[in-house]
Amino acid sequence: MDEPTNSLGTASAVVERDRGALTATPASHVSAATKHRLTAGGLAWGIKRIFDICLALMLLTIAGPIMLVCLILIALIDRQRPFYIDERVGRSGWVFKCLKLRTLRPDPTLLAHYLSEEPQEAARYRDSRKLVNDPRKTPLGAFLRKYSLDETPQLLNVLLGQMSIIGPRPLAPHEWRARGEAARDLLLVKPGLTGLWQVSGRSDLTHDERVVYDSRYARNWTLLLDLKILLQTPYVILTGRGAT
């Protein structure tokens, strides 16, 4: 996930299509059909929320000491602020501050020079905003990303109710808008630490494939689907398959 050096202004709004352009509008303007989808299945949503809280607390007990060590190493080795905080679009379109451990050097000139020298990587970056060999990635950051340790602070986002353990990839507002009509599906669920596209190939997938997987999850979410994704996640993380 890219780490731009400038952050967007905070805004609590639902993003809806208005006269062909994606703009921020009040939550009350969400379509009736979308509202129905968001409020349906209250019992299942309640179970999912209880599951999120219990699992997040359990994982924080395990990952908390590891995260603390990572914070210290980032500060000492990379000499950077350990946390990277950026805006992401959540369920119903509410924008929240998403937490990660910093893995990239905050130097945009490194990226610009690399893309000018590597046309294939430049095309990949335009399509998916991801790079196989990001020149800004620190050695420690590469390790954190391979095993998804950079995302452990998002357990706090889960406890705050902004994210779920399982869901679509959390998107920045500009990434959300770029998905066009497919972005509407993401209003139905909270973004997750892991999800359908993560266990189906992660960054080995094309941008279009990730869009399909995210929309498929949002439209067909069930507790059983969450369980299947959860059981597949440890293997994906431990093998580092598809990590960038």
C-alpha positions in Angstrom: 0.0 0.0 0.0 1.4 3.3 -1.0 2.4 5.9 1.6 2.0 9.4 0.2 3.8 12.1 2.2 0.8 14.5 2.3 -2.5 13.6 4.1 -6.0 14.6 3.0 -8.2 16.8 5.1 -10.6 14.9 7.4 -14.2 14.7 6.3 -17.0 12.5 7.5 -19.1 12.0 4.5 -20.7 9.4 2.2 -19.3 9.3 -1.3 -22.0 9.0 -3.9 -22.3 9.5 -7.7 -23.8 12.9 -8.5 -24.4 13.9 -12.2 -21.6 11.5 -13.3 -19.0 12.7 -10.9 -18.1 11.1 -7.5 -18.5 13.7 -4.8 -18.9 13.8 -1.1 -22.5 14.0 0.1 -24.3 13.7 3.5 -25.1 10.2 4.7 -28.8 11.0 4.4 -28.4 11.1 0.6 -27.5 7.4 0.3 -30.0 5.5 -1.9 -32.8 3.6 -0.2 -31.5 0.3 -1.7 -28.1 0.9 -0.2 -29.6 1.7 3.2 -31.6 -1.5 3.1 -28.4 -3.5 2.3 -26.6 -1.8 5.2 -29.2 -2.5 7.8 -30.2 -6.1 6.7 -29.0 -9.1 8.7 -28.7 -7.3 12.1 -28.0 -10.5 14.0 -25.2 -11.6 11.7 -23.7 -8.2 11.9 -23.8 -8.3 15.7 -22.1 -11.7 15.7 -19.5 -10.4 13.3 -18.8 -7.4 15.6 -18.5 -9.6 18.7 -16.1 -11.8 16.8 -14.1 -8.8 15.7 -13.7 -7.5 19.2 -12.7 -10.9 20.7 -10.2 -11.8 18.0 -8.7 -8.3 17.9 -8.1 -8.4 21.7 -6.6 -11.9 21.4 -4.3 -10.9 18.5 -3.3 -7.7 20.3 -2.2 -9.8 23.3 0.0 -11.8 20.9 1.1 -9.1 18.5 1.3 -6.2 20.9 4.9 -7.0 22.1 5.9 -7.7 18.5 4.4 -4.3 17.4 6.3 -2.5 20.2 9.6 -4.0 19.0 8.8 -3.0 15.4 8.0 0.6 16.6 11.4 0.8 18.3 13.3 -0.7 15.4 11.6 1.7 12.9 12.6 4.7 15.1 16.2 3.5 15.6 17.1 1.9 12.3 15.0 3.9 9.8 14.9 7.1 11.9 11.3 7.8 11.0 8.1 8.3 12.9 6.9 4.7 13.4 3.3 5.2 12.5 1.9 5.9 9.1 -1.6 7.4 9.4 -3.8 8.0 6.4 -7.5 8.3 5.5 -9.6 5.4 4.3 -13.2 5.0 3.3 -15.2 2.8 5.6 -18.7 1.3 5.8 -21.5 3.8 4.7 -18.7 6.0 3.3 -17.4 7.3 6.6 -13.8 8.4 6.4 -11.5 7.3 9.2 -7.8 7.4 10.1 -6.2 4.1 9.3 -3.0 3.0 11.2 0.0 1.2 9.8 3.7 0.8 10.6 5.8 2.9 8.4 7.6 0.9 5.7 8.5 3.5 3.1 11.0 6.3 3.0 9.1 9.6 2.7 11.0 10.7 -0.4 8.8 11.2 -3.5 11.9 11.8 -5.7 13.0 8.2 -5.3 9.7 7.0 -6.8 9.7 9.6 -9.6 13.2 8.6 -10.7 12.5 4.9 -10.5 9.3 5.2 -12.6 11.1 7.2 -15.2 13.8 4.5 -15.5 11.4 1.5 -15.4 8.5 1.9 -17.9 7.0 -1.6 -17.1 6.9 -0.8 -13.4 5.5 2.7 -14.2 2.6 1.0 -16.1 2.0 -1.4 -13.2 2.0 1.5 -10.8 -0.5 3.5 -12.9 -2.8 0.4 -13.0 -2.6 -0.9 -9.4 -0.6 1.7 -7.3 1.7 -1.1 -6.4 5.3 -2.0 -7.2 7.2 -5.2 -7.0 10.4 -3.4 -6.1 9.4 -0.1 -4.5 12.6 2.0 -4.2 11.2 3.7 -1.1 10.8 0.5 0.8 13.3 0.1 3.7 14.9 -3.3 4.4 12.9 -3.5 7.7 9.8 -2.3 5.8 10.2 -5.2 3.3 10.2 -7.7 6.2 7.2 -6.1 7.8 5.2 -6.1 4.6 6.1 -9.7 3.7 4.5 -11.0 6.9 1.8 -8.2 7.1 3.3 -7.0 10.4 2.9 -3.4 9.2 -0.9 -3.8 9.5 -1.0 -4.9 13.1 -1.9 -1.4 14.3 -5.1 -1.8 12.4 -6.3 -4.1 15.2 -6.9 -0.8 17.0 -9.1 0.4 14.1 -11.1 -2.9 14.5 -11.6 -2.3 18.2 -12.8 1.3 17.4 -15.4 -0.2 15.0 -13.9 1.4 11.9 -12.6 -1.9 10.4 -13.4 -5.6 10.6 -11.0 -8.5 10.8 -12.3 -9.6 7.5 -13.4 -7.4 4.7 -12.4 -5.6 1.5 -9.1 -3.8 1.3 -9.3 -0.3 3.0 -9.1 2.3 0.2 -8.0 5.9 0.3 -10.7 8.3 -1.0 -9.0 8.8 -4.3 -8.7 5.0 -4.8 -12.4 4.6 -3.8 -13.4 7.2 -6.5 -11.3 5.5 -9.1 -13.4 2.3 -8.8 -16.4 4.0 -10.3 -19.7 2.1 -9.9 -17.9 -0.9 -8.2 -17.1 1.5 -5.3 -20.7 1.4 -4.2 -20.4 -2.2 -3.1 -17.8 -1.2 -0.6 -20.3 0.9 1.3 -22.0 -2.2 2.4 -19.2 -3.6 4.6 -16.3 -2.4 6.8 -12.8 -2.8 5.3 -10.8 -5.6 6.8 -7.3 -6.6 7.8 -7.7 -9.7 5.6 -10.2 -10.5 2.9 -11.1 -12.5 -0.2 -8.5 -10.9 -2.5 -5.8 -11.2 0.1 -6.2 -15.0 0.3 -6.7 -15.3 -3.5 -3.3 -13.9 -4.5 -2.7 -10.5 -2.7 -0.5 -8.4 -4.9 -0.1 -11.1 -7.5 -3.6 -10.2 -8.7 -4.3 -7.4 -11.2 -6.1 -4.3 -10.2 -9.3 -5.5 -12.0 -9.1 -8.8 -10.2 -8.9 -7.1 -6.8 -11.9 -5.0 -7.6 -13.9 -8.1 -8.6 -12.9 -10.0 -5.3 -13.8 -7.0 -3.1 -17.2 -6.5 -4.8 -17.9 -10.2 -4.6 -17.2 -10.2 -0.9 -19.3 -7.2 -0.2 -22.3 -8.5 -2.2 -22.1 -12.1 -0.8 -20.9 -11.6 2.7 -21.8 -14.4 5.2 -20.3 -15.6 8.5 -19.4 -18.8 6.8 -17.4 -16.9 4.1 -15.6 -15.0 6.9 -14.7 -18.3 8.5 -13.3 -19.7 5.3 -11.2 -16.6 4.7 -9.9 -16.6 8.3 -8.8 -20.2 8.1 -6.8 -19.5 4.9 -5.2 -16.3 6.2 -2.4 -17.8 8.4 -0.9 -19.8 5.5 -0.9 -16.7 3.2 0.8 -14.6 5.9 3.4 -17.2 7.0 4.4 -18.0 3.4 4.5 -14.3 2.4 2.8 -15.3 -0.8 1.8 -12.3 -3.0 3.4 -9.7 -0.7 5.0 -6.5 -2.0 
